[in-house]
Amino acid sequence: MHRSFSQTLCHRQRGVVALVLLSILVLVLSSVMVASISTNNIKSRKAKETTAALQRAKQALFGYSAVQAVKGSLPCPDTDNPRDGRENRIAGVCQATLGGLPYRDLSTDDLRDASAAQLWYAVDPIYSDANNLIARNSSVNGSYSLNGTSVAALVIAPGATLDGQQRDNVVTANYLEGENANTSINTYAQTTNAANNDLIQGLETAAYWHLNEQATLREASDLLLAYRSACGEYPWAADFTLAADDSIANLQQGSFPLNSALPINWNTGCASGLLPSAALADHWSDQIYYAFCLNAEANCLSIIGDRVGNAAAVLIAPGTQLATQNRGNYMLAEYFEAENASGTRLFRWIAPKNINGNFNDYLHIVSP
């Protein structure tokens, strides 16, 4: 039996309707997918923008600390309302340890996150208090942490305004959330969720001091080279096991002689005008290991590790205290690792990228 014309037409109409509905469904799904991709792209772009601002602030703080007279010093936060980009301190002490990033003191732009909020900044007072009597060097332990990792300071992107926040003033809770807004504690956390959108980057203490040790040893190295050029030989070393940094005749390995030098004392005779800076003497006493060869011995020191060769003089900074060390005494192994703690003429140089929890000495070759 043949279908009637009306039946055939009805089936065709149903097919057209189904095709139209399918097309509409495809368009709707495509729109949803495009919207989702677009939203993800926007989120990704904003995250990259915020991360870039945090990185710039972090690098500016690293750079600031390395060029200060007292290496490892950081600025105070900006506590003005509104922010003016300048640190605020009274008689050398920060008015607060948490506030705005002092971008003018860091010679950067007014750095902001992707929501256009100004960056916040927290600093451990041990690195910012100008009146702090504790020596500022890599053996000193601070109290600030980010997710359990020791940090000297942090930069924080507040993110977009959350429910309950009003950004018409600089009250901390209107920008930061959770423990990040608690100014009575020294712990910070990177936890991004509906109730916390702070993004944080910390100046990890180990990396922070590694950078500042490089600057410190360059300063000490320049002084040694100038002494040798003027007086013919490097000064004798001091005894590392003693608190005083005084040269001891004929001692070629030990502490850097920050207090007095032999055979010619600092700033006398051929060494006139040559003297360790007050910052070096006050903050790095008993921290820097020093070894050298007499001119007649040429480059008698051997270097192994990520760099192999010989040297005529080296300086070593200890890095931050490792878990197995106790910096309360003057034993080499409490400061230095592997061959660097042996007291021999064999030393180990490790590239910064390979520094780890078992070895973090920074070795500087004064003269190859």
C-alpha positions as a printed Julia matrix, in Angstrom:
368×3 Matrix{Float64}:
   0.0    0.0    0.0
   1.38   3.4   -0.94
   1.58   6.24   1.57
  -0.72   9.11   0.93
   0.71  12.45  -0.1
  -0.34  13.96   3.27
   1.53  11.25   5.2
   4.7   11.82   3.2
   4.45  15.57   3.68
   3.94  15.11   7.43
   7.05  12.95   7.72
   9.06  15.49   5.76
   7.86  18.33   8.0
   8.83  16.34  11.08
  12.27  15.8    9.59
  12.67  19.51   8.92
  11.56  20.36  12.47
  14.02  17.83  13.9
  16.81  19.27  11.78
  15.95  22.81  12.89
  15.87  21.73  16.55
  19.2   19.95  16.13
  20.69  23.08  14.56
  19.4   25.21  17.43
  20.84  22.74  19.95
  24.21  22.81  18.19
  24.18  26.62  18.21
  23.28  26.73  21.91
  25.98  24.23  22.83
  28.49  26.09  20.67
  27.6   29.36  22.38
  27.99  27.78  25.8
  31.35  26.32  24.82
  32.55  29.62  23.36
  31.39  31.48  26.46
  33.15  28.94  28.68
  36.36  29.18  26.65
  36.12  32.96  26.68
  35.62  32.99  30.47
  38.57  30.66  30.96
  40.7   32.82  28.68
  39.79  35.92  30.68
  40.6   34.16  33.96
  43.9   32.94  32.54
  44.8   36.4   31.26
  43.96  38.0   34.6
  45.94  35.37  36.5
  48.97  36.01  34.28
  48.59  39.77  34.7
  48.47  39.46  38.49
  51.36  37.01  38.6
  53.47  39.36  36.48
  52.81  42.25  38.89
  53.72  40.09  41.89
  56.91  38.94  40.18
  57.95  42.5   39.42
  57.4   43.51  43.03
  59.29  40.48  44.31
  62.29  41.11  42.06
  62.3   44.79  43.01
  62.47  43.82  46.69
  65.32  41.39  46.01
  67.19  44.12  44.15
  66.53  46.7   46.85
  67.94  44.46  49.59
  71.14  43.68  47.68
  72.17  47.33  47.19
  71.6   48.56  50.74
  74.6   49.43  52.91
  73.43  46.67  55.25
  72.74  43.84  52.82
  69.45  42.07  53.42
  67.58  45.19  54.56
  64.02  45.79  53.34
  61.72  48.83  53.33
  58.72  49.28  55.59
  55.16  49.03  54.22
  53.25  52.1   53.05
  50.62  52.77  55.72
  49.25  56.08  54.43
  45.58  56.49  53.49
  45.48  56.89  50.57
  48.68  55.08  49.65
  51.52  57.26  48.35
  54.04  54.53  47.51
  56.49  55.56  50.25
  57.46  53.51  53.29
  56.37  54.74  56.71
  58.68  54.48  59.7
  59.24  56.45  62.88
  62.71  56.62  64.44
  63.83  53.73  62.27
  60.91  51.43  63.12
  58.1   50.48  60.74
  54.7   51.9   61.68
  53.25  48.52  60.7
  54.55  45.25  59.28
  51.64  44.95  56.82
  50.48  47.62  54.41
  50.87  48.81  50.86
  53.85  48.08  48.63
  56.27  51.07  48.83
  56.65  51.11  45.07
  58.31  54.53  44.9
  61.08  53.37  47.24
  61.49  50.32  45.01
  61.61  52.48  41.85
  58.72  50.65  40.2
  55.35  51.67  38.82
  52.25  51.63  41.01
  51.93  47.87  40.62
  48.38  46.5   40.69
  46.67  43.17  40.19
  44.21  42.36  37.41
  41.34  43.83  39.45
  43.25  47.16  39.59
  43.85  46.77  43.34
  47.21  47.99  44.65
  49.58  45.32  45.91
  50.02  44.75  49.63
  53.3   44.01  51.37
  54.28  42.31  54.63
  57.81  42.28  56.05
  59.47  40.53  58.97
  60.75  43.29  61.33
  64.09  41.51  61.61
  64.77  42.68  58.03
  63.28  46.17  58.21
  63.87  47.56  61.72
  66.79  49.99  61.46
  67.28  49.83  65.23
  67.46  46.04  65.39
  70.62  45.08  67.27
  70.63  41.54  65.85
  73.23  41.05  63.13
  71.58  40.86  59.71
  73.04  37.84  57.96
  72.04  34.4   56.68
  72.44  32.75  60.1
  69.61  34.83  61.59
  66.19  33.16  61.64
  63.06  35.21  61.0
  59.52  34.31  62.05
  57.41  34.88  58.92
  56.17  32.02  56.76
  54.05  31.34  53.68
  52.39  27.93  53.64
  55.02  26.75  56.11
  58.05  28.05  54.17
  60.25  30.67  55.83
  60.07  34.06  54.09
  61.63  37.47  54.68
  58.67  39.32  53.18
  55.57  38.81  51.02
  53.73  40.66  48.28
  49.97  40.14  48.12
  47.43  40.73  45.36
  44.0   41.3   47.02
  41.99  40.31  43.95
  38.47  41.51  43.18
  36.18  42.72  45.96
  34.39  39.91  47.79
  31.01  40.05  49.53
  31.21  42.17  52.65
  34.29  44.11  51.56
  34.26  47.84  50.94
  37.29  49.24  49.21
  36.69  52.88  50.18
  39.37  52.68  52.89
  42.51  50.68  53.61
  41.18  48.5   56.42
  43.02  45.2   55.98
  39.9   42.99  56.05
  38.47  44.93  53.11
  41.3   43.62  50.94
  42.71  40.44  52.47
  41.03  37.36  53.86
  41.56  34.7   56.52
  44.88  34.61  58.31
  46.32  37.0   55.72
  44.2   39.75  57.27
  45.25  38.91  60.83
  48.01  41.37  61.69
  48.71  39.67  65.02
  50.25  36.54  63.46
  53.24  35.98  61.19
  51.86  33.13  59.08
  50.34  33.62  55.66
  48.53  31.18  53.37
  47.89  30.88  49.65
  44.33  29.5   49.58
  42.17  30.57  46.66
  38.44  29.85  46.96
  35.11  31.65  47.09
  35.98  33.15  50.48
  39.65  33.92  49.8
  41.07  35.28  46.56
  44.43  36.6   47.77
  47.38  35.7   45.55
  50.75  35.78  47.34
  54.41  35.47  46.49
  57.04  35.27  49.21
  60.7   36.16  49.31
  61.86  32.72  50.42
  64.55  33.16  53.06
  67.02  30.73  51.48
  66.9   32.41  48.05
  66.8   35.85  49.65
  70.03  35.31  51.56
  71.73  33.54  48.68
  71.32  36.7   46.61
  72.51  38.95  49.43
  75.48  36.71  50.17
  76.62  37.19  46.59
  76.56  40.97  47.05
  78.3   40.71  50.43
  81.11  38.48  49.17
  81.67  40.71  46.14
  82.25  43.6   48.56
  84.66  41.52  50.67
  86.41  40.23  47.54
  87.01  43.75  46.21
  88.59  44.68  49.55
  90.91  41.66  49.48
  92.01  42.33  45.91
  92.73  45.96  46.74
  94.78  44.89  49.78
  96.79  42.4   47.76
  97.4   44.95  45.02
  98.61  47.53  47.53
 100.54  45.3   49.94
 101.68  42.41  47.75
  99.9   39.56  49.58
  96.45  38.84  50.97
  96.01  39.49  54.72
  96.31  36.53  57.09
  93.05  34.89  58.15
  91.43  34.97  61.59
  90.69  31.86  63.67
  87.14  30.71  62.86
  86.75  29.1   66.28
  87.29  32.43  68.05
  84.82  35.3   68.33
  87.41  37.96  67.45
  88.03  38.55  63.74
  91.72  39.41  64.12
  94.37  38.19  61.7
  96.74  35.55  63.03
 100.19  35.47  61.45
 100.76  32.6   59.0
  97.09  31.47  59.11
  95.82  30.99  55.54
  92.34  29.65  56.31
  89.73  30.82  58.78
  87.42  33.8   59.29
  87.59  36.92  57.18
  89.75  39.35  59.27
  87.15  42.06  59.74
  88.6   43.52  62.93
  92.34  43.73  62.26
  94.67  42.59  59.5
  98.24  41.28  59.37
 100.94  41.75  58.22
  99.69  45.31  57.65
  96.61  46.45  59.53
  93.61  47.94  57.78
  93.91  51.6   56.89
  97.62  51.81  57.72
 100.78  51.85  55.62
 100.27  50.22  52.25
  96.66  49.45  53.28
  95.85  53.12  53.85
  92.27  53.82  52.82
  91.36  50.12  52.91
  88.95  49.17  55.66
  85.96  46.8   55.94
  82.7   48.73  55.88
  80.81  49.12  59.15
  77.97  47.05  57.7
  80.34  44.21  56.79
  82.04  44.28  60.2
  78.83  44.62  62.22
  76.69  42.07  60.41
  79.04  39.42  58.98
  81.46  38.82  61.84
  82.28  35.09  62.18
  80.15  34.23  59.14
  82.55  34.36  56.2
  85.16  31.65  55.62
  88.36  32.76  53.92
  91.22  30.79  52.36
  94.1   31.99  50.21
  97.45  31.04  48.71
 100.68  32.96  49.03
 102.02  34.37  45.77
 104.67  31.64  45.74
 101.93  28.98  45.91
 100.03  30.34  42.9
  96.49  28.9   42.77
  96.89  26.17  45.37
  93.17  25.75  46.18
  91.16  23.08  44.34
  87.52  23.56  43.32
  85.17  20.64  42.59
  81.44  20.27  42.05
  79.51  22.13  39.37
  82.69  24.07  38.65
  86.12  22.45  38.49
  89.49  24.21  38.65
  91.89  26.01  40.93
  91.9   29.31  42.79
  94.3   31.56  44.66
  91.67  32.79  47.12
  88.06  31.98  48.0
  85.33  33.29  50.29
  82.38  31.22  51.51
  79.08  32.36  53.0
  77.11  29.7   54.9
  73.59  30.14  53.57
  70.64  29.72  55.9
  70.96  27.28  58.76
  70.22  23.69  57.74
  68.1   21.38  59.89
  71.17  19.52  61.18
  73.15  22.64  62.08
  73.48  24.76  65.21
  74.94  28.17  64.55
  75.49  28.77  68.26
  79.08  27.57  68.15
  82.07  28.14  65.9
  82.54  24.69  64.38
  82.93  24.68  60.59
  80.35  21.91  60.12
  77.7   24.05  61.82
  78.07  26.62  59.03
  79.41  24.88  55.94
  78.89  21.57  54.16
  80.92  18.78  52.57
  84.5   19.72  51.62
  83.91  23.33  52.65
  83.82  22.2   56.28
  86.98  20.09  56.06
  89.6   22.77  56.69
  91.63  21.5   53.72
  92.47  23.16  50.42
  89.63  21.33  48.65
  86.35  23.24  48.19
  83.0   22.54  46.57
  81.15  25.0   44.34
  77.48  24.3   43.66
  75.44  26.23  41.09
  72.56  28.25  42.59
  69.99  26.07  40.83
  71.36  23.01  42.63
  71.31  24.45  46.15
  69.24  22.16  48.38
  68.43  21.17  51.95
  71.75  19.39  52.34
  74.09  21.97  50.81
  73.6   25.72  50.54
  77.06  27.27  50.82
  77.81  30.14  48.48
  81.45  30.02  47.36
  82.97  33.09  45.71
  86.28  32.81  43.87
  88.29  35.93  44.71
  91.12  35.11  42.34
  91.35  32.09  40.02
